[in-house]
Each structure stands twice: as structure tokens, then as C-alpha cells.
Amino acid sequence: MKLLEEYDWHGNIRELENVIEKIVVMADEENIRVEHLPLNIRNALPVVNIPWTNEELRKLKNQAKKEAIKDVERLFVIKALKKSNWNITKAADAVGMKRQNLQALVRKYQVSKN
């Protein structure tokens, strides 16, 4: 999703529509993964503002760390739930967490089976 959001869509909405249609037709899975995206989108580097000062660099690094943690936590929760057939108690046991803590992550990231 992040690649789609950050890609510079030269053809505007038509280009996005064409890419989505092609992926839906070509993908043999229910979910769209990075591998399904065209190479030009996968290889596009997100535009990053290069910091000018040490303070700007520190802030950018902290922001990047927070975003990476969010992504990893969300994927962790999804993987645990999928492996336990979406049973939160079994998932919590399997990953060694208290049920309440896993449930808090589910709410935080608004993870649902659908």
C-alpha cells in the first residue's frame, strides 16, 4: 500500500486503475503483494527530504524507526492470528504474549479478518 501511495502517478487515476486491474487479473491470490506490482512501481524510491541539520536528521531517524516498528508489529499480529485461525487466545499463547497485550495490538492497528 505504501508503494502505491508514494508512487508518482504520471498518468493520474487512469494509470492507477490500469495497474490495479492488471494485478487483479494476474494475481492468483486473494491479497495483493509487492511481487504483484509492476517493476517500475516496486523499484521507485520514495521521495525523502534529505535533512540539512543534525537535528533534522535525528527527527527523521526517529520517525523512520517509529514507522518501521508499526509495520513490523502489525505484520506480527496478522501472522500470529492467521496461524491460529484468527483465535486470539491461541495466537497469544503461540507467540508468548498475554491475551490482553495481543488484543491491544489488534485494536491499535485495526486488524480484522476481512
Phi, psi and omega in degrees: 000320182297319178297319179294321180291323186268349181293141179276097185282094182296325181268014180057218187293329180296318179295317178298314179301316181297318180296314181297315179301316180296318180296316181298321180288319187276329184289136180257018181234167179285325182257147177270129179246168181305323182299337180281342183285149176299151182304321182297330178279318179298324184271354181290129178273134177296146178285122180240132175285118180286126182294151181258329182240165178298323179296317177297321178297315180300315180296318180296319178295318178297318179297318180296320178297315180298316180295318179297318179297317178301314181298315182294316179300316181297314179295324176300313180297313181299315181298315180299317181291319179297317181294336181256017181057039176066024175266110187295326179293313178296320180297315180298316178299316183297325183263358178078036179241158170289145180304317182297323180291319177294320179298323178296320177293322177301314179292316182305316183261007177050048180279131176218160183295330184278000000 
